[in-house]
């Protein structure tokens, strides 16, 4: 049920039933003053201008001549023919691939021994003994003219690895990090993704804005474009083999959702999107013939992309088109003859000019971050997350408790006892720091002795995290 106008204020009810009185469960979502993308609920697709979804029924009056419409949507999974792909089902790397390893006994194999995300074979990187190794597999592809390219791939890993090493920015040649980087010359590299912590061996899918990342790095999508998949710190030992896997690597065009609305000559329109997840999206405004007349910018803090104060040159149907990676969730907002608040403009000198419309749509408020506290009234103690506005507890979990009962050894995974207080307090009674709570002295400095030694704890949401062990007095 879409775009039902409420004529009389009051209570309304939804009634569900079936012709044959069959039982069952259902999930209901009710949105006020907004629509939902019909394609998401088995409606017609809206991928192109010719099949654009009409959102004129969603416009509400704001006062004066101002109106606004809102719709929630999801960019569908792209099943179109890929630009190029690599699935490793031949059992070997094609000539498009080059490999690098700084430890001769570490391995990069196309194998079926660890399974695959799709088919039987995957690209697997193996470590060697206790020596951390840097392993790279670089894929060279022709992306000439592919200015809407999206990279999709599956990844998995397992083992007591020596930590996860995020990229720290652009680099030249090689760097000890885990993830994916791109280059248009094979020398200068721009990281686009770091492998998240987690060693359960399950295959997961990642989608990245390849064209957007290349543009941000000032790189050209040409016939010799390089994508590097790399990992550092894997080992083989009596604890078992550690490996990193890559599979189902595909480059596709961005998928699109298109919405139609009418403007009269001289109407002023603002079109904006906000993301509802961590996916990425792009925004364009098209005329009746499908030609792009404006593109979204990413300058406002409260919107992901926006086209401000577009003046319609003629009567007609215009189209807001959202493109992005598969399953990207977004909210689309369109105003007619009303300006849309674009943060920040809190101060006099930052005031937003609404001269083109004389009407503004916005919210006065402030952003509330996440607030945490420790609760020592429980046993064991807990860390709690509080609602910053009300102070109510919204989440809680047991504090990570790493142990040592020794006063003469550094903290390592094979030692028991507690140095929880060392982590939480500047002044404490932990024998390892030898600083009493009443001395008035700051805790002694600590230095990392063995960065490859790590212990595992759980965070507030029950997710496994790694904590560096191996401390001593500085």
Buried (B, 14 or more C-beta within 10 A) or exposed (E): EBEEEEEEEEEEEEEEEEEEEEEEEEEEEEEEEBBBBBBBEEEEBBBEBEEBBBBBEBBEEBEEBBBBBBBBBBBBEBEEEBBBBBBBBEEEBEEEBBBBBBBEEBBBBBBBEBBBBBEEBBBBBBBBEEBBBBBBBBBBBBBEEBEBBBBBBBBBBBBBBBBBBBBEEEBEEBBBBBBBBBBBEBEBBBBBBBBBBBBEEEBEEBBBBBBBBBEEBEBEBBEBBBBBBBBBBBBBEEEEBBBBBBBBBBBBBBBBBBBBBBBEEEBBBBBBBBBBEEBBBBBBBBBBEEEEBBEBEEEBEBBBBBBBBBEBEEEEBBBBBBBBBBBBBBBBBBBBBBBBBBBEBEEEEEEBEBEBBBBBBBEEEEEEEEEEEEEEEEEEBBBBBBEBEEEEEEEBBBBBEBEBEBEEEBBBEEBEBEBBBBEBBEBBEBBBBBBEEEEEEEBBEBEEBBEBBBBBBEEBEEEEBBEBBBBBEE
